[in-house]
Amino acid sequence: DVKVTQSSRYLVKRTGEKVFLECVQDMDHENMFWYRQDPGLGLRLIYFSYDVKMKEKGDIPEGYSVSREKKERFSLILESASTNQTSMYLCASSLYPAGGSEQFFGPGTRLTVL
Amino acid sequence: EDKVVQSPLSLVVHEGDTVTLNCSYEVTNFRSLLWYKQEKKAPTFLFMLTSSGIEKKSGRLSSILDKKELSSILNITATQTGDSAIYLCAVAGYGGSQGNLIFGKGTKLSVKP
């Protein structure tokens, strides 16, 4: 079974803090993705990576950065957390680029920024 | 601009009913359409439809892609309370960004006993 794990299920941070969200997959997938999910807005792509050390901006990259030093790990970084970044964050991985195969999702991290 | 629209946004049915969920899309160079089920956790994959595979079925769930109408339906027969979830539709196109899987806002299905 493909497994995508995320470091925290729930996280509470203060405005201005630096926040790290970690994602690890165990299926040797090339492609990894970070989404945020908000009521009424659906899933929106923040960043994705198609190879180690490679990254591409998604639809809403502002305020975020990512790191992919190893194939199995993809980290999302909030340099200075703000209240409008309170959201559910979902990581996903896939064998092929978007649309070429299913994306497997992690359980999500519900981040609250106070 | 690529987009995916799902309807209805929410739906309440009783166990045993049959439901049809709709997904319409606009995307450049269509590649595939995916359906996911999301309960109180991560979305789980249901089906992927492409030009070479326009109809999929698994148990009580089935899906059809209509490339002419740029739409897809997800059918659930003999619904059960365990089918209660948000159903997500997503579409990808060839070319452009490799990360572009465009999601709709989802249909929230509630199945009453």
Chai-1 contact restraints between the chains, C-beta under 6 A:
chainA,res_idxA,chainB,res_idxB,connection_type,confidence,min_distance_angstrom,max_distance_angstrom,comment,restraint_id
A,G42,B,F103,contact,1.0,0.0,6.0,A-B,restraint_1
A,G42,B,K105,contact,1.0,0.0,6.0,A-B,restraint_2
A,L43,B,F103,contact,1.0,0.0,6.0,A-B,restraint_3
A,L45,B,G99,contact,1.0,0.0,6.0,A-B,restraint_4
A,F48,B,G99,contact,1.0,0.0,6.0,A-B,restraint_5
A,Y50,B,Q98,contact,1.0,0.0,6.0,A-B,restraint_6
A,E56,B,G99,contact,1.0,0.0,6.0,A-B,restraint_7
A,G58,B,G99,contact,1.0,0.0,6.0,A-B,restraint_8
A,P97,B,Q98,contact,1.0,0.0,6.0,A-B,restraint_9
A,A98,B,A92,contact,1.0,0.0,6.0,A-B,restraint_10
A,A98,B,G99,contact,1.0,0.0,6.0,A-B,restraint_11
A,A98,B,N100,contact,1.0,0.0,6.0,A-B,restraint_12
A,A98,B,L101,contact,1.0,0.0,6.0,A-B,restraint_13
A,G99,B,R31,contact,1.0,0.0,6.0,A-B,restraint_14
A,G99,B,S32,contact,1.0,0.0,6.0,A-B,restraint_15
A,G99,B,A92,contact,1.0,0.0,6.0,A-B,restraint_16
A,E102,B,F45,contact,1.0,0.0,6.0,A-B,restraint_17
A,E102,B,M48,contact,1.0,0.0,6.0,A-B,restraint_18
A,F105,B,A42,contact,1.0,0.0,6.0,A-B,restraint_19
A,F105,B,P43,contact,1.0,0.0,6.0,A-B,restraint_20
A,G106,B,A42,contact,1.0,0.0,6.0,A-B,restraint_21
A,P107,B,K41,contact,1.0,0.0,6.0,A-B,restraint_22
A,P107,B,A42,contact,1.0,0.0,6.0,A-B,restraint_23
A,G108,B,A42,contact,1.0,0.0,6.0,A-B,restraint_24
